[in-house]
Amino acid sequence: MERAHPWEKFMEFYFEIGLKYKDIKSVLGSRHGFLISERHLKRLLNARGFFRRKAYSDLAVLVEFISNQLQYSGQLHGYRWMYAKCREYGLRVRKEDVRLVLKELDPRGVSLRQAGRLRRRSYFSKGPNFIWHLDSYDKLKPYGICVNGSIDGFSRKIIWLNAYTTSSDPKLIGGYYIEAVQRLWGCPRIVRGDFGTENGYVRGFQRFLVPVHPDGTHDSYFEGASTANQRIEYWWGFLRNQCVEFWLSLFADLRDNGFFDGGFLDKGLLQFCCMGLIQDELDDTAQVWNAHTIRPSKNINVPSGRPNVMYALPELYGTRDFLSPVDDEHIQLCKDECVFRRTIPCDSDLYELCNIFMAESHLTLPTDPYQAVNLYMHLRETISASL
């Protein structure tokens, strides 16, 4: 059907990202200048085949998707997260169907997952980009994989989530920050980090790009104990439950069976074989998280909804975007002081050696964790025998 008005593409986009009808109506009016009743909006969407509760995906497709997810880190997911993942991958499904399929395919996992209740400190952020929380996640560090991330305090949208060979180089962490600032064309009002030298360049960049507030009461960079860095610390627990626990178990099996000694070679081989797959899973987890729905909290100051929506449409929550614009020349000055991740995932000499042995054995890069383990075992044996 040919569109009569350019705003109709926005109407369909807002529907697809999960906005409620009343919110679509509100945004069409405030952002695009088109006033429409909620009833007429539903009529237009229905005419184009957009329904909330029709055209569900075939149950066999849902079962196959969940079965595939359960082969890897998807075995850690509860039904709410699995439902969000289904929707993000384009499946139109009922949450109850996901729960029942998951219960049938993974009864042991379902029985082991119990909802825990924590007493949390009250938290408040004024709006998107008012404060970013950044931190490093070291659970995979004994195996040579170092993760660093940042989350927006208001929307809980993941700003960056990167895996690399180190998380202690301040120039590298500064590079993560500058990449995000350049991508968003601005920086947050405040950055919150932990004590430690790894955040030194971020601290300097943030204070350079966002000088002290004119009233002199607000610094643009805060630091404190990691246990008080509430937003990102909570999210690390979530990341472990939904992604990292799978890799920890996989690597622990190698260690416990005598196939990983923590030395340079073994760490480098795990980086070579697994770094790309882990980064793909981190990207996937962040993407699904940013699109899933956060349930309402007892803290009335904390909004609920989808992180992507809360971040992009703060007017729906009675606030505004606090992004501070920056000049290109200032960004370039900061970039000149940074280092950035290389395209190779491990030591360059080891990388070349691995590629030589793979070419001799007619092997290709792995596409799943178990292929990665098989490649690791092969390269470990081959390289050790040649030393």
N, C-alpha and C positions, 0 to 999 in steps of 0.2 A: 504494500500500500504506500503510495507516494505521500510524503509528509507535506502538510499545508503550512506548517510553521516551524522555524528553526528551533524553537524551545522544546519541541517534542522529543528530540534526541536526548535532552537533559531529563525529561520526564522518565524515559525508559532507563536511562543510566541510574537515576536515583532509585528507581524500583529495583534494579538488578543488585545494587549494593546493599539493599535491605532496609531502606528508609520506610517508615510507616506512611500511610496515605496523608495524614495530617501534616507530617514533616515535609513530604514532597510538595504539597500545596503551599506550605510556608516558604520553602526555598524558592519555588518558582516565582512567588510574588516578590520576595526580598532581593533575590539575586538576578532574576531575569525579567522582572517587571511584568509578569503575566499573572493576572488574577483569575483564579478558577475555583469553582466549588469542589468539595471533596467528592460529591456524587458524580459530577461531570468528569473528574479525573479518573475515577474508577471505570466509567463508561468508555473513555478513550483508551485506557490500558487494556480493558477486556476486549475491545475491538481489535487490538493488535496482538492478542493471544497472551497477554500478561496476566496470570492469575496467581494468587497466593496458594490456593489449595486444589489446583488441577494440574494435569499433565505431569504426574509424578513419573520418575524413572522406573523402569522395569525392576522388579524385585531381584531377578537373577543378576542384573547389572550391579545392584547394591551389594549382594552377597559376594560377587566376584571382587568388587573393589575392597570390601572389608577383609576378605580372605587374603588379598595381596598385602594390605597394610599390616596384617597380623604376622607376616613373615619377617618383618623388620621392627623398627621402633614403634610401629602402630600397636604392638602388643601391650604398650604401656598406657594407651588412651582409654579414658572413660567414654561413655556414650555421648556426652555433650560435646567433647572435643572431636570425637569421630564424626558426629553430625556436622560440626563446623567444617571439618576437612572435606566431607562429602559435598557440601554446598560450595566450598571454594573450588572444588574440581569440576563443578558444573552439574552435579547430580541434584535433581529435585526429589527430595525424600522427606518422609515424616520422621521426626525425632523418635517417636515411639517405635517405628520400624527399625531404626538403627539400634535402639536399646535391645530389642528382641533378637535381632540378628547377632549382635555382639554377645548376648547371653548364650545363644545357641552355639556359636563358633568358638567362643573362648570362656567357657563357664568357670574355669579355674581363675583366670584373670579377673573376672567380674567379682568372684567371691573374695579375692584378696584385696580388692580396692575398697577401702572404707573412707567415708567422708570424715575429715578431721576438722574440728573447730578451734581456731586460735583467737586469743584475745589480742587484738591489734591496737597499736597507738592510733589516735586520730590524725588524719593527714589532710592537707589542704593545698591546692594549687590553683592559681587564679584563672588559668586558661592554657591552651596549647602554646608551647614554646616559652612559657614563663620559666620553667625549670626543667633541665635535663639531668637525669641521674646516670652516671657512668661507672663501670666497674669491670674487673676481670674475673673470669670464672676458671678456677684452677683444678677442677676435679680430673680433667683429662691431661693435665700438665705432666704427670709422671710418665705418660706415654708419648710425650713430645707434641701434644696438641694444646695450644693455648687459645682461649676464647676471650674476646672483649666485646662489650656491648653497651648500649645507651638506650634509655627509655624516657619518653616524655611523661612528666609527672601528672599532668591533667588527664590526657586521653589514654595513657598507657600504651601508646603506639611505639613500636620498636624503631628507633632512629637508625641504629646500625647493629649488626651482630656478625662478627668476623672471627674466623679461625686462622691461626698462623703458627709459626714455630716459636714465637715468643710473645709475651704480653708485658714485658718489663722494660722495653725500650721506650723512653718518653717521646722520642721523635716519631716512632711508629704510631703510638696512641694519639699523638698530635695530628698525624696524617689522617687517622680515622675521623677525627673531629673536623678537620678542614675539608675533607671530602664531603661530609654531611652538610657543612655550612655552604659549600659551593653548590651542592645539589639543590638546596632549599633557598638559595639566594638570601641567606640571613642566618643569624645565630640566636640562641635563646637569651632571655633576660638574665638567667642565672644558670650556672652549671654546678652540680654537686658531685664531688668526688671524695675518695678516701685519702687518708694520709699516705704518703709514699712518693717516691721519686718518679714513678711511672707516669704520673699525671702532671708533671712539672710543665711540660710544653703546653698542654691544654689550659692550664691555669694562666700561663703567660699570654697565650693567644686570646683567651676569653676576656681578660682584663684589658688587652690592647684593643680588641674589636668593640667591647662594650665598657667604656670607662665608668668610673664611679658615678652613681646617680647624682643629679644636680643638688639634691637635698643632703647628700653626703651620708645617708643612712643605710644604703644598700650596696654591698659589694656584689660584683657580678660572678664571683666564684666562691663557693663554700666548700669546706672540707671538714671531715670528721671521721669517727670510727665507722668501719664497714657495717657493724651491727645496726647502726642508726640510719644507714642508707636504705631506707625502707622499701621504696618502689623497686629498685633493681634487685635487692636481696630476695624479696618475695618471688620475683620473676625467675631467678636462678633455680629456686626450688621447683617451680613449674617446669622449667626447661629440663631439669633432671628427670622428672616424672614422665615427661612426654617424649623425650628424645635421648638424652645422654646416658640414662641407665642402661639402655640397650648396648651402647658402645663400651661402657665400663665393664659390663658382663662379658662381652666378646673379648676385650683385651685382657681381662682377668683370667679367662680360660687359657689364653696363650701363656701368660706369666706362670700360672699354677702348673701347667704341663711342661714347663721348662723351655718354652719357645720365645721367651722375652726376658732379657736380663737387665734392661734399663740402660744399656750402654749406647754409645753413639750410633753404632750400626743399626741396632734394633729400633731405636727411636726414629732414625732417618728413614728406615724402610716402612715403618708404619705411617710416617708423614707422606712418603711417596705413594703408598697404596691407598690410604684412607682420607687424606686431607680434603681432596675434592669432594668425596662422597659426604663427609661430615659437613662441609660448607653448604652443599646442596640441601642437606637435612636442616641445617640452621636457617637457611633462606626459606625453606618450605614451612618450618615451624613459625618463623616470624610472619610470613605472609598469612598463614591461617589464623594466627593470633590476632593480627591487625584487622582481620575481617570478621572475627567471631564476636558474639555478644557477651559483654560483661554484665553479670546480674546486678541488680540494685544492692547497695550496701546500707548497713545501719547508720553509717556516717553520712549525714545529709549533705555534707560539703563535697562528697565524691560522686561524680555523675556516673550513670550506667549507660551502656550502649556499645556500639562497635567502635574500637579505637580509631579506625580510618575515618569514620563519620564524625566522631568527637573532635578529631584533629582538624579535619578539613572544613567542618561546618559549626564552628563554636557558637554562632548566633542562635542555634537551636537550644543551646544550654545557657543562654543569657550572658555570654561573655564574648571575648574577642581574641584574635591571634596576637600574641606578644612577640612575634619574631622581630628581631632588630636587623634592619637592612645594613649591608656592608658594601664597601667599595671593592671593585675588582682588584685595584692596586694593593689594597690592604690584604686581601686574600692571597695574592701572589707573594707578598712579602712573607706571609706565614708559610706558604707552601715551600718556599726556598729553604726553610729551616727544618722541613719534615723529611722523613723517609717513608716509602710506601711498600706495600707487599709486592714481592716479586711474583712472576707468573709460575715459577717452579716452586714446588711445595717443600723442598728439603735442601740440604747441602748440594751445591752445584756439581761437585765432583761425583758424589754418590748418585745424583740424578742422571748424569751422563752414563755412569756405569750400569745403572738399572736399565736404561734404554738399550744399551748394547746387548745385555743378556736377554732382554725381552725380544729384541730383533732376532737373535740367534735361535731362540726357542719358538719364534713365530707367535708370541703372546701379545695381547692387547690390554689396554687399561681396563680395570674392572668397572662393572656397571651396578654391582650390588655388594653389600658387606661380605658375603661369603666368597665371592670371587676375589675380593680384596685380600681376605685371609689366605686363600690358596696361593695368590700371587706373592704375598709376603713370605709364606713358607718356602716357595720355590726360590725366590731371590735370596732369602737368608741362607738356604742350603748351598746354592750355587756360589754366592759371593764368599761365604765362609770357606768353602772348599778351595777357592782360588787364592786365598790369602796365604 
